[in-house]
Amino acid sequence: MKNVNGKLVLAAAIAALLAGCDSGGINVEPKTVDNSVDNSTSTPAPVEENNPCASIVKGGQTLQGEYDAPNCYYAPSFVDAGNNLTTDLYLSALDDGGVHVFEGSLFVGKNYDNDADMQAAGITEGGDGPTLNIEAGATIAFPDKTKFMVINRGSRLIARGTESAPITFTSVSDAVDGTAGPEDVSLWGGVVINGFGVTNKCKYTGTVAGGDLATADCHVEAEGSEGADQSNYGGANNADNSGDLEYVIVKHTGAQVANGDELNGISWGAVGSGTIVKNVEAYSTYDDGMEFFGGAVNIENYLALYVRDDSIDIDEGYSGTITNALVIQSADNGANCIESDGIGSYKATEPTRNADIISKGINSRPTIDGLTCIISPNAPKSKDGVAIAGGTGTHDYGAGWRFREGIMPTVKNSLMISTYSADTTPGDGDNYCIRIDDAETLQGAEDGNMVLQSNIFACEEKTKGGPLPGGQTIEEWAKANGNQFVDVSGMVDPTAAADTGLQLLSAGAESPLPIFSIDPASTMVPAATPEGDRTYLGALSNIGTDWTKGWTYGLHDGNRAEALWIEK
């Protein structure tokens, strides 16, 4: 094999393998080596020397990415939707800031949408499929919003970055071309991870409390599913393991799919608690930062920055724990900090079904401990098809926490902050701090199955929804359960440096930005008492180590394209 113009030439053509593949915009085919006429018995040739790109063996042939220093390019014939990865793959951290560019989508493991095919393939509980392993410091990029990444049930993503070498998933325009703006979205699709956990869109026998929960033919279509892009999630194994994500950044995502789904930063489809997720960021996303469709995956240290829709979206029976989450919306765009539903495909007109799901313990029951939300005071450009003068948001009003459709969460030790209300109809509460809707949710609050404790709400429009069945307003109920409301009127600045009247956020010796913890000297907020073993409220503390330092993008000087609007 010889080198022509600095590029390696293929040893043999495999036209039959590549026929019919859509080469897309990059149009670089992977190198292949034909080792034998009888591929079923041949031994694949080694990969090319001086080429750091990943390789796989498919049909008895070795396929390797094309190296155009410092980047590696992988055509749809290497992996794509409909040409799923069926063997383990390792992506290294390339020298000189090199990027692994996938021209097609990166689908790991085969997808199954019925029990018979899944059992025949031996994919039943999790960990049965291939693993995508990514080295710390690696960057993976995609060309446009039609391309995204899926980890199918049974497969795993092992993405263990470090504080000094995080792993980044982003767009070609960001990582290769350098043309992405700081708040650009929809530059590629996003990440979808599917597991065998519980989703109440399926039918179950037994109960969570009884330990005998079971289901059959549970195959819910995941976000982005259409045609060859289809993937499914669901089962009865909330301890499922879909891998390990640590120090991971997902940037510039989001797409409207033809079937009405919207791709998020990361979509968790019934992902189980065996999956490790710690220190993960969703940066500049068109739809949600993270959306949970059932399952019980636990998240520790989550940063959501410039998410245009909901930074935390919960549905279908999610029951995991989110510990330490910092949400900062854009100055003029963003919807709910939390939008949460208890029952998938909820209908108020089906109380018997709703009651059955709740009695089985498979309605959403998440725990959120240590959340700081700084929401945009925006109004959307339009609502229900009607234009709103001065509106800037793409999805909805900038707002706080919304609980509905039978959810029974626990949220504690948290700060919910809005600088002011941009609502064009004062009094209707669209820029609310907290909202509770629907009979089952309000009843859960009344019965003590919904717990809000040791939280501070600072919004001009405090609440929306309610009242509870016993007649309490939401504000009365929240205050009675150990939460506090700050009286906010008009434009205010919650940072200690700018407004001595409202000092919710203050800097410390180890935290140079004014966004990290409650100021104990505040003149407007009574002394707050954290619940449990915490000594502070919110996602971050002045005392100890700031978990956002060293790896996050967009937050700290030296690793961002613009200053935060709350600093200006």
Backbone hydrogen bonds, N-H to C=O, Kabsch-Sander energy under -0.5 kcal/mol:
donor,donor_aa,acceptor,acceptor_aa,energy
4,V,2,K,-0.5
4,V,7,K,-2.3
7,K,4,V,-2.1
9,V,2,K,-1.4
11,A,32,T,-0.8
12,A,32,T,-0.8
17,L,14,I,-0.6
18,L,14,I,-1.8
19,A,15,A,-1.7
21,C,18,L,-2.1
23,S,21,C,-0.7
27,N,23,S,-1.4
31,K,64,Q,-2.3
33,V,62,T,-1.2
35,N,33,V,-0.8
39,N,37,V,-1.1
41,T,38,D,-1.2
42,S,38,D,-0.9
51,N,48,E,-1.0
56,I,63,L,-2.6
58,K,56,I,-0.5
58,K,61,Q,-3.1
61,Q,58,K,-1.5
62,T,33,V,-1.0
63,L,56,I,-3.3
63,L,61,Q,-0.6
64,Q,31,K,-2.5
65,G,54,A,-2.3
66,E,73,Y,-2.8
68,D,66,E,-0.6
68,D,71,N,-2.5
71,N,68,D,-2.1
72,C,99,V,-2.4
73,Y,66,E,-2.5
74,Y,101,V,-2.5
78,F,75,A,-2.2
79,V,75,A,-1.2
80,D,83,N,-1.5
83,N,80,D,-1.6
85,L,107,F,-3.3
89,L,131,T,-2.3
91,L,133,N,-2.6
92,S,90,Y,-0.6
94,L,92,S,-0.7
97,G,94,L,-0.6
98,G,95,D,-1.3
100,H,139,T,-2.7
101,V,72,C,-3.4
101,V,99,V,-0.8
102,F,100,H,-0.6
102,F,141,A,-2.6
103,E,74,Y,-2.6
103,E,101,V,-0.6
104,G,74,Y,-0.6
106,L,148,F,-2.1
107,F,105,S,-0.8
108,V,106,L,-0.6
108,V,150,V,-3.1
109,G,85,L,-3.0
109,G,107,F,-0.6
118,M,114,N,-1.8
119,Q,115,D,-2.8
120,A,116,A,-2.1
121,A,117,D,-1.6
122,G,118,M,-0.6
122,G,119,Q,-0.8
123,I,118,M,-2.4
124,T,122,G,-0.8
129,G,154,G,-3.1
132,L,156,R,-2.6
133,N,89,L,-3.0
133,N,131,T,-0.7
134,I,132,L,-0.5
134,I,158,I,-3.1
135,E,91,L,-2.8
137,G,165,A,-1.0
138,A,135,E,-1.9
140,I,168,T,-2.9
141,A,100,H,-2.8
142,F,170,T,-1.3
147,K,144,D,-1.7
149,M,190,G,-2.6
150,V,106,L,-2.3
151,I,192,V,-2.6
152,N,108,V,-2.5
152,N,150,V,-0.7
153,R,232,N,-0.5
155,S,152,N,-2.2
156,R,130,P,-1.6
157,L,242,S,-2.3
158,I,132,L,-3.0
158,I,156,R,-0.5
159,A,157,L,-0.8
159,A,244,D,-3.4
160,R,134,I,-0.8
161,G,159,A,-1.1
161,G,246,E,-3.1
162,T,165,A,-1.4
167,I,247,Y,-2.5
168,T,138,A,-2.1
169,F,249,I,-2.9
170,T,140,I,-2.6
172,V,142,F,-2.3
175,A,171,S,-2.7
176,V,172,V,-2.3
177,D,172,V,-2.4
179,T,173,S,-2.6
180,A,173,S,-1.0
184,D,181,G,-1.5
186,S,253,T,-2.3
187,L,252,H,-1.7
188,W,252,H,-0.9
189,G,144,D,-0.7
189,G,147,K,-2.8
191,V,265,G,-2.2
192,V,149,M,-2.6
193,I,267,S,-2.9
194,N,151,I,-2.8
195,G,269,G,-3.2
197,G,270,A,-3.1
200,N,316,E,-2.2
202,C,199,T,-2.1
205,T,214,A,-2.4
208,V,360,K,-2.6
211,G,207,T,-0.7
211,G,208,V,-0.9
212,D,207,T,-1.2
213,L,207,T,-0.5
214,A,205,T,-2.1
216,A,203,K,-0.5
219,H,217,D,-0.9
220,V,233,Y,-2.7
222,A,231,S,-3.1
225,S,222,A,-1.6
226,E,224,G,-0.5
229,D,226,E,-2.2
230,Q,227,G,-1.7
233,Y,220,V,-2.3
234,G,195,G,-2.7
235,G,197,G,-1.4
237,N,196,F,-3.0
238,N,236,A,-0.8
240,D,237,N,-1.5
242,S,240,D,-0.5
244,D,157,L,-2.6
245,L,276,I,-3.3
246,E,159,A,-2.5
246,E,244,D,-0.5
247,Y,278,K,-1.6
247,Y,279,N,-0.8
248,V,279,N,-1.9
249,I,167,I,-2.8
250,V,281,E,-2.6
251,K,169,F,-2.6
251,K,249,I,-0.5
252,H,283,Y,-1.8
254,G,189,G,-2.6
255,A,263,L,-0.8
257,V,255,A,-0.7
257,V,261,D,-3.3
260,G,257,V,-2.4
263,L,255,A,-2.5
265,G,288,D,-2.5
266,I,289,G,-1.8
267,S,191,V,-2.7
268,W,266,I,-0.5
268,W,291,E,-3.3
269,G,193,I,-3.2
269,G,267,S,-0.8
270,A,268,W,-1.0
270,A,293,F,-2.2
273,S,238,N,-3.0
274,G,240,D,-1.5
275,T,240,D,-0.7
275,T,272,G,-1.5
276,I,243,G,-2.2
277,V,275,T,-0.5
278,K,245,L,-2.6
279,N,300,E,-2.7
279,N,301,N,-0.5
280,V,301,N,-2.0
281,E,248,V,-2.6
282,A,303,L,-2.6
283,Y,250,V,-2.9
283,Y,281,E,-0.6
284,S,305,L,-2.9
285,T,306,Y,-0.8
286,Y,253,T,-2.0
289,G,310,D,-2.0
290,M,311,S,-1.3
291,E,266,I,-2.0
292,F,313,D,-3.2
293,F,268,W,-3.1
293,F,291,E,-0.6
294,G,292,F,-0.8
294,G,315,D,-2.9
295,G,198,V,-2.8
296,A,271,V,-2.2
297,V,271,V,-1.3
298,N,275,T,-0.6
299,I,321,T,-2.7
300,E,277,V,-1.7
301,N,323,T,-3.0
301,N,324,N,-0.6
302,Y,324,N,-2.2
303,L,280,V,-2.1
304,A,326,L,-2.8
305,L,282,A,-2.3
305,L,303,L,-0.5
306,Y,328,I,-2.3
308,R,285,T,-2.5
308,R,306,Y,-0.5
309,D,287,D,-1.7
311,S,336,N,-1.8
312,I,337,C,-1.6
313,D,290,M,-2.3
314,I,339,E,-2.4
315,D,292,F,-1.9
318,Y,315,D,-0.7
319,S,295,G,-2.2
322,I,367,T,-3.1
323,T,299,I,-3.0
323,T,321,T,-0.6
324,N,322,I,-0.5
324,N,369,D,-2.3
325,A,370,G,-2.2
326,L,302,Y,-2.7
327,V,325,A,-0.5
327,V,372,T,-3.1
328,I,304,A,-2.5
329,Q,374,I,-2.4
330,S,333,N,-1.0
335,A,309,D,-1.9
337,C,399,A,-1.1
337,C,400,G,-1.2
338,I,400,G,-2.2
339,E,312,I,-2.5
340,S,402,R,-1.9
341,D,314,I,-3.1
342,G,404,R,-1.0
343,I,405,E,-0.9
346,Y,343,I,-1.1
350,E,347,K,-1.9
354,N,350,E,-2.2
355,A,351,P,-2.6
356,D,352,T,-2.0
357,I,353,R,-2.2
358,I,354,N,-2.1
359,S,355,A,-2.5
360,K,356,D,-1.6
361,G,357,I,-0.5
361,G,358,I,-1.1
362,I,357,I,-1.9
364,S,342,G,-1.4
365,R,318,Y,-2.0
367,T,320,G,-2.0
368,I,410,T,-3.2
369,D,322,I,-2.5
370,G,368,I,-0.5
370,G,412,K,-2.2
372,T,325,A,-2.7
373,C,371,L,-0.5
373,C,415,L,-2.6
374,I,327,V,-2.5
375,I,373,C,-0.6
375,I,417,I,-2.4
381,K,393,G,-2.7
383,K,386,V,-2.5
386,V,383,K,-1.8
387,A,385,G,-0.5
388,I,381,K,-2.9
389,A,387,A,-0.5
391,G,388,I,-2.2
392,T,379,A,-2.7
393,G,379,A,-2.4
398,G,378,N,-2.0
399,A,335,A,-2.3
400,G,432,Y,-2.0
401,W,433,C,-2.8
402,R,338,I,-2.6
402,R,400,G,-0.5
403,F,435,R,-2.6
404,R,340,S,-1.8
407,I,404,R,-0.8
408,M,364,S,-2.5
410,T,366,P,-2.2
411,V,451,V,-2.7
412,K,368,I,-2.3
413,N,453,Q,-1.4
415,L,371,L,-2.9
416,M,456,I,-2.7
417,I,373,C,-2.7
417,I,415,L,-0.5
418,S,458,A,-2.7
419,T,375,I,-0.6
428,D,425,T,-1.7
432,Y,429,G,-1.2
433,C,461,E,-1.0
433,C,462,K,-0.9
434,I,462,K,-1.7
435,R,401,W,-2.6
436,I,464,K,-1.5
437,D,403,F,-2.5
442,L,438,D,-2.4
443,Q,439,A,-2.4
444,G,440,E,-2.0
445,A,441,T,-2.0
446,E,442,L,-2.1
447,D,443,Q,-2.4
448,G,444,G,-0.5
448,G,445,A,-0.9
449,N,444,G,-2.4
450,M,444,G,-1.3
451,V,409,P,-2.8
452,L,450,M,-0.5
453,Q,411,V,-2.1
454,S,482,G,-1.1
456,I,414,S,-2.3
457,F,484,Q,-2.8
458,A,416,M,-3.2
458,A,456,I,-0.5
459,C,486,V,-0.5
461,E,431,N,-0.5
462,K,460,E,-0.8
464,K,434,I,-1.5
466,G,436,I,-1.3
468,L,472,Q,-2.7
471,G,468,L,-2.3
477,W,473,T,-2.5
478,A,474,I,-2.7
479,K,475,E,-2.5
480,A,476,E,-2.1
481,N,477,W,-0.7
481,N,478,A,-0.9
482,G,479,K,-1.5
483,N,478,A,-1.6
484,Q,455,N,-2.5
486,V,457,F,-3.0
488,V,459,C,-0.5
488,V,486,V,-0.8
492,V,419,T,-1.6
496,A,505,L,-2.6
498,A,495,T,-0.8
499,D,495,T,-2.0
504,L,494,P,-1.1
504,L,502,L,-0.7
505,L,494,P,-2.5
506,S,517,S,-1.2
508,G,511,S,-1.7
511,S,508,G,-1.0
515,I,513,L,-1.9
516,F,506,S,-0.8
517,S,506,S,-0.8
518,I,537,L,-0.5
519,D,503,Q,-1.0
522,S,519,D,-1.8
523,T,500,T,-0.5
534,R,531,E,-0.7
538,G,413,N,-3.0
540,L,516,F,-0.9
547,W,545,T,-0.8
549,K,546,D,-1.4
551,W,548,T,-0.7
552,T,548,T,-1.3
554,G,559,N,-2.8
559,N,556,H,-1.8
567,E,564,L,-1.7
568,K,564,L,-0.6
568,K,565,W,-0.7
